[in-house]
Amino acid sequence: MRRKLAAGNWKMNGSRAALGELDAMAQVADGPAEVLICPPASLISAAADRAPASVKIGAQDCHENSSGAHTGNLSAEMLSEAGATHVILGHSERRADHGETDALVCAKTKAAQASGLVAIVCIGETLQERNAGDTLAVVKRQLAGSVPEGQTGDMLVVAYEPVWAIGTGLVPTLEQIAEVHNTLRSALCDRFASQGDTIRLLYGGSVKASNAADIFATPDVDGALVGGASLKAQDFVPIVTALCVA
Ligand code: PGA
């Protein structure tokens, strides 16, 4: 009942020339898994024009207001007009580099959804928090604070991304992933009743072709948010293929 989702986060990487990678992703994009690429904002419009219809295009952030004196920012409406259908919010790099709090991520999520964008809300513990045994408390607190009321599975995706696993090649054990995803599923069902079961839970952090199948076989993992391995079709396509057969 939850359609699998393979989401790529290009971060501050890519140029117009890189959009050629989207053509090669078309081969897997019509399968059972939804495919999404989130390029830098400067490329959203060109990516949306170029991408095959089955590859959706998303943004990596939006402002919490719909317009105004906010130099350098983009509103959800602007991103939607440029061709984005989804937006990643509260990525740990934004929380760390720009001081984004749960409350701000919650406001951005409301703004995104009001403009018709599907919000992909990111949460995850630091290594220090994991070593202190605080992982479940941290992700529950982030989920509660970053996600507004009244959610449904067609407007919200939650990505569990342990900060220490992002871009490091380190990955939690499958038991650790299952424990967190199970906790998040329970929290979503407690809060949103039957809708909680329709909200997709992605795992993110050093997903690659060699570990994707095992991660996707883990209970309550509905897909992945992929950074480095989403930049090239030759790395991303095998991940999408693993998700399609999971
Ligand atoms: P990574 O990044 O796949 O390069 O570890 C994941 C992310 O930040 O979403």
Residues whose N, C-alpha, C, O or C-beta is under 5 A from the ligand:
A	BS01	PGA	N9 A165 I166 G167 T168 G204 G205 S206 V207 L225 V226 G227 G228 A229
